[in-house]
Amino acid sequence: MLKSVFSRKQKAPKVFVIGLDCAPPELMFDAWRNELPNFKQLIDNGAYGQLMSSIPAITVPAWSSMTSGKDPGVLGIYGFRNRRDYTYDNRYIATGLSVKEKRVWDILGEAGKECIVVGVPQTYPVRPVNGCLISSFLTPSTTNPKTQWTHPLSLRAEIEELLEPETYDVDVPEFRTNDKKALLQQIYDMTRKRFKVLRYMLDEKPWDFFMFVEMGVDRIHHALWAHHDLSHPKHDPDSPFTNAIKEYYLYLDEEVGTLLKRLPQGTHVITVSDHGVKSMTGGICINEWLRREGYLTLYDDPPTGWLSSFEKVEVDWSKTAAWGDGGYYGRIFLNVEGREPNGIIPAGEYESFRERLAEHIEQIETPDGKLMGNVVFKPQAIYREVNNVAPDLIVYFGNLSWRSVGSFGHDDVYTFENDTGPDDANHAENGIWIYTQLGKDLGGKRLPDKQLMDFAPTVLDLFGLPIPADMQGKVIKHKT
Ligand SMILES: [Zn+2]
């Protein structure tokens, strides 16, 4: 008797997660809120706020930090490219293999919950889940028969049949391109096919937890932000693409609507992004700056008139104290005696040297002589643990308005062309969090800022499951 009352009252919770890589609060909550009817409804009936990204505010490790509830230092993942050891040239790309901590679907699966995971970064190579998984960008191919990009394996044939004659895309082939028209078509095709697969999964597969990430948002921002943002230094009001990002958001909203229709009342819906977006002013050639300031010595002068990657120049390590890596944020490595093969900074002077260099970087100015506003982080100060080989300093140049450029040959410490291909946008520190329970009205309350590690404990809490003591995030309460 008691049991039947209990089961009638307690409907098993369902959690559905809409992941939008790079979706910023400024567009979702403010500028376009009233034009995106489905997202608007989620916001108006839910509770929402800014979601602080990880440091660094980069797709890898941000999604893994979010879904594990652990910071990048604990994960030992400091970006896409990481040092394997303290030699100068042994780097690797952090795939799913680098994630040693359990992610929320691993814990839910152990508790008997069925999970569907689609396109969440760092899920390739595929590991089994209690349910279905389709891997993410950085999957080498979805057409090579030898590449396993689904769990179970048989899911692949179902998707292939569903999309025939097209094939599934985890990403676009190259988003840093001047052929914006072709790229736009690729982004739309990828998203359209993904949502077709998502509808199929919702219609055909059982689930308690369903999470997907759409990468098209990030790709269209990087490719077309200058066309969209009137204040971008490269903005051209006559560009045929001034409305392209907005049109894509309108399209995405429609597609999301087709999923929401399929969800039962009572489903907890979380809409989330891993970081925001901001206009990229230019790049600081970090190794050229280090060279000019006497921290880095090359055997020959850097090239003029052509670019050379850091790996291709001959560094005199006996006269080099620091070098850097390119990317949306800067990584600085110190050449430390007894640590690096030809280290020159005495171990006892490491901290004082690091502090002096951090202060020096904070003093870097823009080409017009204003302070660039660089923010410098020491891994030991921002992470609970520092596992694997972390950069000695992590730098947000111009607080992420400038990117870090590792190559030589720019004839200056500033560049306004991207050495890895055209790219208009950098990442911003805040992404989005929207929580809604279908059928309930929470009144569209704005929450104080949350941190993306709060995601994993909040999901476990919605299922009524205990939160592992080593998770660093906190449960987000929406109904107070
Ligand atoms: Zn991202």
Boltz pocket constraint, residues with backbone or C-beta under 6 A from the ligand:
constraints:
  - pocket:
      binder: B
      contacts: [[A, 21], [A, 22], [A, 58], [A, 59], [A, 60], [A, 62], [A, 218], [A, 274], [A, 275]]
      max_distance: 6.0
